[in-house]
Amino acid sequence: MRGRRGRRLALLVGLALVVLGLVLALALRPAGSGSGSPSAPPLGQGQPLRDRVRRVDPQDLIAQTKAIPVKTGMYIKNLHGLSLAERIFKAEGYYWLEWPQRLQDLLEETKVSAADLVELSNLVDEYDAVIKPYGEVTRLPSGRYRYQARFSGSFYIPYLSFKDSPFDRIALPIVLEIGPDVFALQDQPVVLVPDRSSGALLGAYSVVDGFHLHSAELVPLLHAYGTSWGLDKGDLDYSTLSAVVHLDSDAVASFITYVLPLLIVLAIVFAAPSLEGRLGDVRLAIPTTALLTLIFLQQAYKASLPALSYLTFLDWLYAYAYLVTIALFFLFLWGSNACANAPEDQLASVVASLNRIDLRFQALALIGLVVVGLLAWAL
C-alpha cells in the first residue's frame, strides 16, 4: 500500500511539474518562434512608438538645423471618459503658438494658415472633434505672432503598460505635431518649443475616476514616420510636442478590489488540507468550487483591460492559484482513494500519513505564493 501511495504521489508531482513547465515555456517563448513561413519578427508592445518617436532637446535641434522656434503651450481644462479597454480618453482645452516674423513670412509665402501649422496627431473620431480658433492671429508688442485655439475630442493612448496591474501608472498624451511637409526638419524646419512660463497645465476638472494625478509635463519629441510621402525628399521628420498627464491608481483600492478576493480564495484553498483525511467528499468539493470562483474573478478583472500580449502581475498570481488548486484536487483525490482502499486496521496510519503530506503541501503552497508574487513584481 505504501509503495502504491508513493508512486501515485510521484505521478501527481510529475504532472504538476509538466503543467508548470508548459506554462513557463509558453510565457517565455521568444516572439516569432512559432511555425509558419519565415518573416520579420513581430514588433513588441509599444515598439513602433519607441522606434519612431524619441525625446529631444529642441534647442539642440534648432542649433543643428537652423530651425525656426515656435513657442507652444497647452492648458487641459477637462479630462474624462477614460477607457483602458479601447485605449482612448476625452479632453477639452486650449493650445497656443507664438512665432517670429521669419515664420510669418514663410506662412504667407507657402499660403499655410496658422490653424494648419500644427495638428493633434493622436486625435480620433475627427468628425466628432472640435478645433476652433480662439480669436484671430495677433501681433504682440514684441513683434512676434500669436495664435490660440480651443480643442475638444477623443484621443488615442499610443502605449500602455499593465505589467504591474492592478497597480497601474498610465500616461495620457495630447500630441501637437507640425503639419505641413514643407516645415519638416529636412526642408524648412520648424521646431515646437515648450512654453515653460505658461503656468499650470491642468484645470480643476482634469480628474479621472479611479486614478490620482501624479504629474503633468510638456515633452518635446521628434517623430520619424519612415516615409517621404512620395515627395522624393527622403524620410521626413517632424517636430512634436506632447502634453502628458501621468496618473496612478489608488494602491489600497486596487488591492481591496482585485487582490484581496484572490487572496481570500487562496486562503480557503490553503486551509482545506487541514480537514481530516477521512472527509474525502468535503475535501474534494473545495478545490472545484475555488477553481470556478478564480475563473470568474479573473474574467471580471480582464474585462476592463485591452487584449495584452503579456501577463500582468495579477495574471501571474491567478496562474499560480490555478496550479495550486488543481494540485490540491489531485492530492485530495489520491487521499480519498487511499482511505477507501486501506484496510480497517491500517486506516489510522494512512490518515496520519495524509495529514503529514497535507501539512507539507500547505507550507510549500504558501512559500510558493510569496516567491511567485516577488518574481512577478520584479519582471
N, C-alpha and C positions, 0 to 999 in steps of 0.2 A: 504493500500500500504506500509506504513512504517513498519507494522508488518511483511509483506512478505519479505521486504528487509532485516530486521533484522534476520529472520530465514535463509534466503539464505546466509547471511554473516556468521552466526554461523556455517552453514554447511560447507562453504569453509574453515573457520578457523579450524574446527574439522578434515576435510580431510587433511589439511596441517600438523596438529599435528600427525595424524596417520602415514602419509608418513615419517615424521621426526622420529617418534618413531621406525618404521620398519628399517630405515637406521641405527639408533643408535644401535638397538638390534642386527642387523647383524654384525655391526662393533665391538661391544663389546662382542659378543658371545664367550664363552670360547672354546678353541680348544678341539676337541673330543666330543663336546656336541651334535653332530648330531645323527641321528638314525643309526641303524646297529648293528651288533654283537659286544659284548664288546671286546676291545683290548687295547693295550697300547696307551696312548695319543700320538698324532703326535708330533714330535720334532719341536721346534720353529725355526725361521730363524737363521741360524748360530749356533744352539745349539750343533751339533756334534763337531764343531771346539772348542767351549769353554769348552766342557766336556772333550775332549781328548787331547787338546793341551794347555799347560799352560806356562806362562813365568817363568823362573827360574834364579837363580844366579849360574852360572857354578862353581864358587869357592865353593859354598855350596855342590854341587853335588860331586865335587872332594874330598872334606873333608869327606863326608858321605860314599862314595862308594870306595874311593881309586882309582878313575878312572884316566886314562891316558889323560892328556890335549892335544888337538890338536889346535894350534893357526890357526884361519881361517879368511881369508879376502876375499873381493869381490870388483870388480870395474865394474860398469854397464856403458858400452860405449854408447849404444843406447837404447832408449825406443820408441816404435811406435806401430801402429796397434791396439790401444785400442778399444775393442768392449764391451760396457757395456751390450748389449743385450745377447751376447754369453759368457760374463764373462771371456774374455781372453785378453792377450796383448802379444806383441812380444818384445824380448830383446836380446841384444848381450853384451858380456863382458867377464870377467876373474874371476876365483877364485883360491885361493892358500891355501895350507895346510903346516903346519910345525909341526913336531912331534919329540919326543926324541927317543933315542936308544931302550928303552924298548918296544915301539910300533913297531919299525922296526923289532925287534926280533920276535914279535908276527905275523907280516905280513909275514915274511919268514917262520915261523912255520906253520901257517894256509894256506899258499900259496894264500894269498889275495894280489892283486896288489894295488898300490896306486890309480889307476883310479877307483877301485871298493870300496874304503874306504868310499866314500860318493856318494849320488845320488841326483839329482834335483827332489824332490818328487812331485812338482806341475807342472812338465813338461807335456805338452800334444802334441799329434801328434809326437811321438818319431821317427817315420820313417822320418820325415822332419827336425828333430833337428840335431845339430852338437855339439858334445862334443869331443874336440881334445886336447891331451896333448900339452902343450906349453913348449917343451923341456923334458928332462928326469928328473928322481928323482935325486936331487943333495944333497950332504952332505955339510952343511955350516961349516965355521971355528969353530963355537960353538959346533959342534958335532951333531947338530940336522939335520933332513932331511926335504927337501922342495920339494913340487910338485905343479905345476901350470897348469891350463887347460883353454882353451877358449871354451865358450859355445854360442850357438845361437839357439833360438827356441821360441815356443809359450808356455805361462804359464797361468795356471788357477788361477782365483781370488776366494779363498775359501769363502770369506764373503764380502758382500757389503750391506751397509745400505743407503736406499734412503728416509728415513723418512723426511729429510729436503729438498728433491728435489723440485725445481731445484738448490738449493744452496748446492751442494754436496761436501763432503770431502771423497775421496777414498784412499785406501791403496793398492799398488801393491807389492806383495811379490814374492821374488825368494828364494825358500826354499832348503837349503842343509841339508841332513839328513844322519846319519850313516847308511850304507847299510848292512853290514854283520850281521847276527843274533848273531854271536859269540861275537860281540862288544856291544851288548845291555847292559843296566845297570845291568841286572840280571845275566850276565855271566862274561865276561872280559871287564868291562865298559870302553868306550872311550867317552870323552866329548868334544864337539866343543866349543872353547873359542874365542870370537870376537877379531880380531886384531885391537885394538883401535889406534895403531900407524901408520896405513897404509895411513892416509891422506884422500883425497877426496874419496867419494863412488860413485859419479856420474860423467860421462863425459859431454862434451859440447853439445852433441846431445841427451841428455836424456830429451827431451822436448815432451810433449803430447799436441796436439792441443786442445784448449778449456779449459785447466787447467793451474794453476800456481803451480810451485813446492813449497811445504810447508816445507818439511824436508825429511831426509833420515837417517836410522839408521840400525844397526845390532842388531837383537833381539835374545837372546838365549832362546830356548824353550825345552820342554820335550814332546815328542809325545808318548802317550799310545794308542796303537791300540786296546787293549782289547782282544787280542788273543795271543796264544803261537805258532801259525803257525804249530801246531801238533808236537811240539818238546818236550812236557812234561816238560817244564821248567817254567810253569806259564805264566801269561801275561807279555809280554816283552815291555820295554820302551826304546826309542831311543833318543839320544841327537840330537837336531835340531838347526840350525841357519838360521834365516830368514832375508834377506836384504829387508827392507820395504821402499818403496818410497811413501810419503804422498803427495797427490795432492788436490788442492782446485779449484773449479770452480770460474770463474770471476763473482762476485756478480752483477755488473752493467749489464754485457752482459746477464746473466741469467734472470735478472729482465726484461730487454727490450725484450728479445726473447720469454719468456714464460709467465711472469706475466702481463706485460703491455697489450698484446692483450686481456687477460681475463678481466682486469680492464676496458678497453675501451668498451667491450661488456656490462659489468655490468653498466657502466656509462649511456649507452643508455637505458638499462632496467630501471635504477633508474629515468632517466629523462622522460620516457614515460608517467607516470601518470600526468605530467604537461600539457599534451594535454587536450583540452576541452572535457568534458564528452560526448558531443554530437557526437564527431568524433569516433563513435564506430568501423567502418571498419578500419580506420587508426590505431587505438589503438590496435586492435586485431592482426594486421599484425606484430607488433613489437616483441612480445614475441615468436611467432612461428619462425620468422627469427633468432632471437637471440638464440633460443634453437638449431637449426640446426648448427649455427656457433660455439656454445660451443662444440657440439659433434665432429665436425671436428677438432677443436683446440686440444681437449683432445686426440683424436686418434693420431694426429701428434706428440704430446708430448710423449705418451706412446710407440710409435714405437721404440724409442731409448733406452728403458729400458727393462730388463728381466721381466718375469712374477713374480709378487710380491704377497705375502700373507697378505699385509697390505696396508694402504692408505698412500700416501706421503702427504707432506704439500700442494702441488698444487692440489692433488686429493680432499682434503677437501674443498679447495676453489671452485673447479668445482662442487662438490656435493651441496654446498650451492648455487652456481649460478643456478644450475638446479632447486632447490626447489623454489628460489625466482622467477625465470622466469615462472615456472608452476603456482605458486600462483598468479602472475601478470596476466597471461592469464585468469584464472578463475575470478579474480577480474574484468577485462575488460569485460568478458562475462556476468557477473552479471550486471555490469553497463550499458552495451549496451541494455540488456533486460529491465532493469528498465526504461531507457529513451524511449524505444519503446512502453512500456506499460503504461507510465504515461499520464494522461490527459493533454491537452494543457495548461490549467490554472495552473497545478502543475509542469510543466516541469522545470521551472526555479528553483523551490525549490529542485527538485530531482537532478538537475545538481550541485547545490550548495552543497548538501549533498555528492554527489560523489566526488567533489573536496576536501572536508574536509577528506574523507576517503583516497583518493589518497595521500594527504599530510602526513597523519599518516603512510601510507604504506611506503612512501619514507624514512621517518625518521627511522622507525623500520628496514627497509631493510639495511640502511646504518650502523646503530648501530650493527645489526646482523653480517654484514661483518667484522667489527672490532673485535667483540667478537670471531667469528669463526676463524679468522686469528690468534688471540693471543692464543686461545686454541690449534689450530692445530700446532702452532710453539712450544708450551710448551709440547706437547705429546712426 
